[in-house]
Amino acid sequence: MSTDIDGHGVTPARPPGVADRPAPHLRVPDVTPAPPTGGPNPPPRPPWWEENVGAGRWAGVEADLLALPRSRRADRSPTPLQILGARRRESSHEHYLAFLLDPREDHGLGAGLLAALLELAGRPDLAADPRLDRTRLHRQVSGDASRPDLVATGPAASVVVELKIDAPEGHRQTTRQADDFAGLAQSAVFVYLTPDGTAPGDGRFRPVAQRDLAGRLARLLARTSTGPDAAGPDGAGPGAAGRRHAEDYLNDLEAVVGISTDDDEDARFWATHRTALLAAQAATRRLLTRLPAHTGVALAALADGLGADLVVGHVDYTTSGGHAESAVVLSRPGWLADGVPQLGFGLGIRRRSGGTQGPDLDGAAQHPFHGIYCTHPAVRAELGRRLAHRGWGGHWAWWQYAELTPQPAGTGFLDHNAANVGAAVRDSWLDHIAAVDALWAARHTL
């Protein structure tokens, strides 16, 4: 069976004797939009936000983007708490705060965060005391009937902090702490630190919201980014490692309190450049609908390098969850049934159909992916077990999101990313083909 790449079935990966071009019956879409015909059915007019957005606009967008606080901070790679699944664990926040509130630690903030906490607790007079940098932090100090999370002691001020993330206050917890530590110092400050500034049970404690503390931490990091403790371009310098801990914790705080400290500047950026950004998003979505055809060409070229009798197939299917998707896969002839692949390595992509949204880089469910396509239930299940993977949609034994990146100058978005997908498919083929061949050969006994 032989159909074009946009049909249902397969096409030979490379016809005999043709080494430098795709198969003649493998339809390659024209990536240059056709001009308006002027006939009775002209192309539809672009949405309003796509009009009057020229290439010159992007220079201003880029400049404003680089000026955003989130762009000046370190890239938001996963934080330690995020990796450990401990973002809502009180003991984890307690350790971070003990580090960042201690002026003697190597985080480059000095007594800045401790001063911010005192200001938020209504004691700016203590926050301004130059002796604050001589404060010491202690964790889990036991009193007669209580044990607060943090206790800071020093010549400028003493601070008792009870921290809550999700748990409510214990029975008379703040009252017992206030009684136990009332004699700590004449200037003792009791702080009840929660995500949204919940009122404590005892009036001697002052409520402080973590979202407000996160805002103060963000401003401290912005101020110290060019100071003597700032990291250099290579991430090195005095306090660089500790500063990264502070940035990590800020990201964790933002996740816990449900608001970004960058929201104001981000909103300004969106209000300024919304027209251009919506146009770019719409253009990307349109291009992604043509990624399967370009990927088919990339897979056809890949087949020649793998040195095997391979075919490229295109299948439209509906996942077990009811989503319309398409697969473009590299298959062996023996993996076909009535000319349609039952097994293959290639691209999976959401297909616009009825109420199903098409491919999109902004949604996890709509993001294109690559993997091992398999409709044979026993082979798919065994592959999933061997690869420690749950699979997807009743059609994929293993998959990963496709790495779709900006194209370099002089290269089209589709050609660049089809090549990216082809490289990923090649790697997964080389990694897993032996196991796949063995399981397919044994499929009747599984």
Protein Blocks (a to p, Z undefined) as FASTA:
>chain_A
ZZdfklgcdddfbdghiakbccfklccddfbdcddehiabdcddddfklgopafklmmmm
mmmmmmpmklmmccddddfklmnopmmgmklmmmmmmmmmpmkbcnhnmjmlmmmmmmmn
opaklmmpmklmmcccdehiacfkbccfbdcddfkbccdddddfklccdehklmmmmmmm
mmmpmkbccddddfkopacfblkbccddfklmmmmmmmmmmmmmmmmkbccfkopaehkl
mmmmmmmmmmmmmmmnopafklmmmmmmmmmmmmmmmmmmmmmmmmmmmmmmmmmmmmmm
mmmmnopacdddddddddfkopacdddddddfklpgehiafbdcdddddddehjbccddf
kbmklpccdddddfbfklmmmmmmmnopgbjhhlafbdcddddddddehiafklmmmmmm
mmmmmmmmmmmmmmmmmmmmmmmmZZ
